[in-house]
């Protein structure tokens, strides 16, 4: 059961955080800059997003309780949100759900430090990643071993994110825009199925099925 949860968590977080897609955007944002600059931005952005995601993972349940929201209701809402996110991925389009808007991109082009915005927020620790992590944390039942497993998975995915950012230029050259979109579509289909499962679990729990 724990093994299944760990594998499922890794797949979901990898799909939602989308290291390949973020790397492509990062390559565009850092075009013309030195390798040292890219390494600094990648390191700072990844570490900051890790702090944000971990904070939401452990404080998310407290926030839901304070607002009077049940975990089952959050599962349904989160599943619906991830379903919309998966639709964006399948149709290979960027929106405020999984990337930056046009105006945000223009702002980022004039910033010397992009590690906080737009890299950490919203490209890595965006609404999709935060929602997913809170849902996964709710599935641990606060069991220490399961929580440790989830945090280990998060760290592993963020390490892959950092590696993807460092290799952003090479990834874009090898895969090209078409290749990146194909991978995104395939992962989007998988995410859609997982999103539906979250909604089903939430409905079952909410109505006591």
C-alpha positions as CSV (number, residue, x, y, z in Angstrom):
1,X,0.0,0.0,0.0
2,X,2.8,2.4,0.9
3,X,4.7,1.5,-2.2
4,X,1.6,2.1,-4.4
5,X,1.1,5.5,-2.7
6,X,4.8,6.4,-3.2
7,X,4.7,5.6,-6.9
8,X,1.4,7.3,-7.4
9,X,2.7,10.4,-5.6
10,X,5.8,10.5,-7.7
11,X,3.8,10.2,-11.0
12,X,1.3,12.9,-10.0
13,X,3.9,15.4,-8.8
14,X,6.1,14.8,-11.8
15,X,3.2,15.4,-14.1
16,X,1.9,18.5,-12.4
17,X,5.2,20.2,-11.7
18,X,6.2,19.3,-15.3
19,X,10.1,19.7,-15.2
20,X,10.3,19.5,-19.0
21,X,7.7,22.2,-19.6
22,X,9.2,24.5,-17.0
23,X,12.7,23.9,-18.5
24,X,11.5,25.1,-21.9
25,X,10.1,28.3,-20.4
26,X,13.2,28.8,-18.3
27,X,15.4,28.5,-21.4
28,X,13.4,31.3,-23.1
29,X,13.6,33.5,-20.0
30,X,17.3,33.1,-19.6
31,X,18.3,33.4,-23.2
32,X,21.4,35.4,-23.6
33,X,22.5,35.0,-20.0
34,X,25.6,33.1,-18.7
35,X,25.6,29.5,-17.5
36,X,26.5,30.8,-14.0
37,X,23.4,33.0,-14.0
38,X,21.2,30.1,-15.1
39,X,22.6,27.9,-12.3
40,X,22.0,30.6,-9.7
41,X,18.4,31.2,-10.8
42,X,17.7,27.4,-11.0
43,X,19.1,26.8,-7.5
44,X,17.3,29.7,-5.8
45,X,14.1,29.0,-7.6
46,X,14.0,25.3,-6.8
47,X,14.9,25.9,-3.1
48,X,12.3,28.6,-2.7
49,X,9.6,26.5,-4.4
50,X,10.5,23.6,-2.0
51,X,10.0,25.8,1.0
52,X,6.6,27.0,-0.3
53,X,5.4,23.5,-1.2
54,X,6.4,22.0,2.1
55,X,4.8,24.9,4.1
56,X,1.5,24.3,2.3
57,X,1.8,20.5,2.7
58,X,2.0,20.8,6.5
59,X,-0.2,23.9,7.0
60,X,-2.8,23.1,4.3
61,X,-4.9,20.9,6.6
62,X,-5.0,23.6,9.3
63,X,-6.1,26.1,6.7
64,X,-8.9,23.9,5.5
65,X,-10.1,23.3,9.1
66,X,-10.0,27.0,9.8
67,X,-12.2,27.7,6.8
68,X,-14.6,24.8,7.6
69,X,-13.7,22.9,4.5
70,X,-13.7,19.1,4.7
71,X,-10.9,17.0,3.0
72,X,-13.5,15.3,0.8
73,X,-14.8,18.7,-0.5
74,X,-11.2,19.7,-1.2
75,X,-10.6,16.4,-3.1
76,X,-13.6,17.2,-5.4
77,X,-12.5,20.8,-5.9
78,X,-8.9,19.9,-6.3
79,X,-9.8,17.1,-8.8
80,X,-11.8,19.5,-10.8
81,X,-8.9,22.0,-10.8
82,X,-6.4,19.3,-11.9
83,X,-8.9,18.2,-14.6
84,X,-8.8,21.7,-16.1
85,X,-5.0,21.6,-15.8
86,X,-4.9,18.3,-17.7
87,X,-7.0,19.8,-20.5
88,X,-4.5,22.6,-20.9
89,X,-1.7,20.0,-21.2
90,X,-3.6,17.8,-23.7
91,X,-4.3,20.8,-25.9
92,X,-0.7,22.1,-25.4
93,X,-1.7,25.5,-24.4
94,X,-0.3,27.8,-21.7
95,X,-2.7,29.6,-19.3
96,X,-2.6,31.0,-15.8
97,X,-3.2,27.5,-14.5
98,X,0.2,26.1,-15.4
99,X,2.3,29.0,-16.5
100,X,2.6,32.8,-16.7
101,X,0.4,35.1,-18.6
102,X,1.6,37.3,-21.5
103,X,1.9,40.4,-19.2
104,X,3.8,38.4,-16.6
105,X,6.3,37.2,-19.2
106,X,6.9,40.8,-20.3
107,X,7.5,41.7,-16.7
108,X,9.9,38.8,-16.2
109,X,11.9,39.8,-19.2
110,X,12.9,43.0,-17.5
111,X,13.9,41.4,-14.2
112,X,17.5,40.6,-13.3
113,X,16.4,38.0,-10.7
114,X,13.7,35.6,-12.0
115,X,14.2,33.0,-9.2
116,X,11.2,34.2,-7.2
117,X,8.9,35.4,-10.0
118,X,8.1,33.7,-12.3
119,X,10.3,30.6,-11.7
120,X,9.4,29.7,-8.1
121,X,6.0,31.2,-8.3
122,X,4.0,30.3,-10.4
123,X,6.1,28.0,-12.7
124,X,7.2,25.5,-10.0
125,X,5.2,26.1,-6.9
126,X,2.0,27.2,-8.7
127,X,-1.6,26.5,-7.9
128,X,-1.5,23.0,-9.4
129,X,1.5,21.9,-7.4
130,X,0.2,23.3,-4.1
131,X,-3.2,21.8,-4.7
132,X,-1.8,18.4,-5.6
133,X,0.6,18.3,-2.6
134,X,-2.2,19.2,-0.2
135,X,-4.4,16.4,-1.7
136,X,-1.5,13.9,-1.4
137,X,-0.8,15.0,2.2
138,X,-4.5,14.4,3.0
139,X,-4.0,10.8,1.7
140,X,-1.2,10.0,4.1
141,X,-3.6,9.9,7.1
142,X,-0.8,11.8,9.0
143,X,1.0,8.5,9.3
144,X,4.7,9.4,9.9
145,X,6.1,6.8,7.4
146,X,3.7,7.9,4.7
147,X,4.5,11.6,5.3
148,X,8.2,10.9,5.1
149,X,7.6,9.0,1.8
150,X,5.7,11.9,0.3
151,X,8.4,14.4,1.3
152,X,11.1,12.1,-0.2
153,X,9.1,12.0,-3.4
154,X,8.7,15.8,-3.4
155,X,12.5,16.2,-3.0
156,X,13.2,13.7,-5.7
157,X,10.9,15.5,-8.2
158,X,12.4,18.9,-7.3
159,X,15.9,17.5,-7.8
160,X,14.8,16.4,-11.3
161,X,13.3,19.9,-11.8
162,X,16.7,21.4,-10.9
163,X,18.5,19.1,-13.3
164,X,16.0,19.9,-16.1
165,X,16.6,23.6,-15.5
166,X,20.3,23.2,-15.7
167,X,20.0,21.2,-18.9
168,X,17.2,23.5,-20.2
169,X,19.0,24.5,-23.4
170,X,19.9,21.0,-24.4
171,X,16.4,19.6,-23.6
172,X,14.8,22.2,-25.8
173,X,17.3,21.6,-28.7
174,X,16.8,17.8,-28.5
175,X,13.0,17.6,-28.1
176,X,12.0,20.8,-29.9
177,X,8.6,22.4,-29.3
178,X,6.7,19.5,-30.9
179,X,8.4,16.9,-28.8
180,X,7.7,18.8,-25.6
181,X,4.1,19.2,-26.6
182,X,3.8,15.5,-27.3
183,X,5.2,14.6,-23.9
184,X,2.9,17.1,-22.3
185,X,-0.2,15.7,-24.0
186,X,0.6,12.1,-22.9
187,X,1.1,13.3,-19.3
188,X,-2.1,15.4,-19.5
189,X,-4.1,12.3,-20.3
190,X,-2.7,10.5,-17.3
191,X,-3.4,13.5,-15.1
192,X,-7.0,13.7,-16.3
193,X,-7.6,10.1,-15.1
194,X,-6.0,10.9,-11.7
195,X,-8.1,14.0,-11.4
196,X,-11.3,12.0,-12.0
197,X,-10.2,9.5,-9.3
198,X,-9.7,12.3,-6.8
199,X,-13.2,13.6,-7.5
200,X,-14.7,10.1,-7.2
201,X,-12.9,9.6,-3.9
202,X,-14.2,12.9,-2.6
203,X,-17.8,12.2,-3.6
204,X,-17.7,8.8,-2.0
205,X,-16.3,10.1,1.2
206,X,-18.6,13.1,1.3
207,X,-21.8,11.0,0.8
208,X,-20.5,8.1,2.9
209,X,-20.5,5.6,0.1
